[in-house]
Amino acid sequence: MGRLQFPNNVTNKFQQMANICVQLGSIVDSIREQSDMNGVCCSSECIIERRPRKMVLGLLFLKGKVMRFKKSSSFSLSAAFLALGVMGCATTSTKEVISTKAAPSAIGPYSQAVKVGNTLFLSGQIPTDPKTGQVNTGSIEEQTKQVLENLKAVLAANNMGMGDVVSTTVFLKDLNDFSRMNAVYGSYFDDKPPARATIQAARLPRDVSVEISATAIK
């Protein structure tokens, strides 16, 4: 077996493609059932069959069509991305539960976070102090800070940081608190802030004023 090593910037694109493709698992399974694949691609490299005369051909069968690329010559980057995407779906769909004592423990049938591929889905956090288990009933600023610190702790348990967050959902008991919440929130996402939705909820767990969930990718 031979290995093709790709530059870091290409590898990062590959990882993004693999992550997106996790959601297409059922389609890929159908394609694989109809195909006889001689190569296996993953996020950082492509392992393919070695052929005579220093020629390396990777075969991918997609909807009855065959794509080939050569190790000894330049090849279509888009074809490589597609190759990774298809095989990435079959290799990165494992679900992993992430938990840490540095954040409030789950008190129901849910996890602090679940990792699928390169994506981390974080459950909503409320302003509970993980050291005491008590809810912070202070100002909206104090509650928001505790919530974000809890999310930060869960991210750290997966070697991630706030800069890896790509989306959040903020639940407020009273939208009149938005500007005050936003001032604290902004201090945690000062560079390339994630996408966000803000919703006023009739009631939040333990009658807190704010809850925030997030999604992160690395």
N, C-alpha and C positions, 0 to 999 in steps of 0.2 A: 504493500500500500504506500502511496506517496502523499505528501501533505503540501498544500499551497498556503503560504504565509502571506497575509494581507497587511498593508500599512494600518496604523491605529485609526486614522480617520475613516478608512473603509470598514474596519472592524466595528466601529461605533455605529455606522449606518446599518451594518449587518444585524447588530443587536437590536436596533430599533425595528427593523423589518421583522425579525423573529418575534419580538414582543407583540407587534400589531397582529401578526399572523396566528397568534395563539387563539384568537377569536374565530378563526376559520377552520378549526380542527375537524369538524364533521366533513367539510368539503375535501380537505386533504386526505382523510381516511378513505373517502370514495375514490379519489384519484390513485392512491397507493394500491388499492385493491385491483385496479385495472392495469397496473404498471409493474414492470420488472426492473427495479432500480439497482444499478451496479455501484452507485456512490452514495455517501452519506455526508450531508453538510451540517455544520453547527455554527454557533454565533461567531467564533473567532478563526475558524479555518474550514477548509473543505477537504475531506478525505475521499480520494477517488481511486479508481482502478488504474494501475500503471500498465501502459501498452508498449509494444516494441518500438524501436527506432526513436527513442527519447520522446515519444508522443504520448501525452496524457489526455485522455478524453473523458469528460464527465457527462454521463447520460442522464437526462431528466425527461420523463415522459409526461407531458401535460396535454390532456385532451387529444391524444393521438399524435402529437408532434414531438420531435426529438430536438433538444438543444445541445450543442457541443461547444466546449472551449478548450484551448490548448495552453499547457503550462509554458511552452517555449515561445509563445508569442502573445501579443496583447489580446485581450478579449473584452467583450462588451460588459461594462460595469453593470448596466441594467440587467443583463442576463444573470450575472452573478448575484445581484440583489434578489431576483426572482427565485433563483436556485436556493438561496438561503431561506427566503420566506417560506417556501413550500416545505422544506425539511425542518425548518425551525418550528413549524406548527406541531410536528410530531415529536419534538424533543424538548420543548420548554413548557409543556402544559401541566407539569406537576404542581400541585397546590401545597404550600408550606405555611403553617401557622407560626406567626411571630408574636412573642410575648416577652414582657420584662417586668420586674418588680419595681422598676423606676417609674412606672405609670400605674394608675389605678387598675386593679384586677377586674377581669370581666365578671359580671355578677348575673349572667344569663347565658343562654345558648348562642354565644357569639365569641369572636376572638378579638383581641386588641388590634390585630392586623393579619391579613392574609397575603402571601406573596405568590404570584403566578408569573413565571418568567422573570422579566426585569421590572415588573410592576408590583408596587405595594399598595394594597387597599387598606386604609386605616379607618377603623370604626370611629363613630362620633365620640369625642371626649367632652366631658363636662368638668367644671372646676372642683374636682375632688383632689385633695392632697393625698398623694400615694403613701406618705409616711404615717399619716394619722387615720386615713380613711374618711375624714370629715370633709363635708362640702364647704367651700369658701362662699360665704354669703355676703361678702363685702360689695364694694362698688363694681360697676360693670367693667371698669379698667382692671381691677384686681382679679375678677372672674375670668376675663379674657386672657390675661397673662397666665393664669394657672392652666387654662385649657391648652394654650399654645405650648406651654412647657411640657404638658403631658404628651402632646403629639410629638414634640421634639424628642422625648425620651423613647417613644416607640420607634421613631425613625432611626435613632442611634442604635437600637437593638438590631437593626438590619444594616448597620454601617452606612446610613443615609443621614442627610441633613435637611434643613428647611429649604435649601436651594434646589433640592431634588423634587420638591412638591410641584406638581403640574396643575392640580385642581383642588379646590376646597368648596365645601358647602357650609355656610354659616346659618345657624338657627338662632334667632333672637326672640325673646319673650315680648320685647317692645321695640319696634323699629325706631322709636324716638332715641334709643340708645346707640343708633348706628354710628354717628360721628365719633362718639367717645370710644366705642369698640374699635372703630376703624383706625383711630390714632395708635392704639396699642398693636393692632394687627399689622399695620404698616411697618412698625419697627422690626418685625420678624421677617418681612419680605421686602427689603429695601432695594433688591436688585432682581429684575425680571420676575415680578410677582406672578403667581399662578393664576389661572382662570378661576373665577369665583361666582357662586350664586349665593344670595342672601335672602332668607325667608323668615317671615314672622310666624312663629308657632303659637297656638293657643295655650299650650302647656308643654314644658320640657321636663325630663326626668328629675326627680327630687326638687322640683320647682326652682331650678336654677334660671339664670337670665340669659345664658349663652351656651351653645353646643356647636362644635366644629368637627367635621369629618374631612378626610383628605385622600388624595391619590398621589403617589410619588413614583418616579421612574429613574433608574440609574443603570 
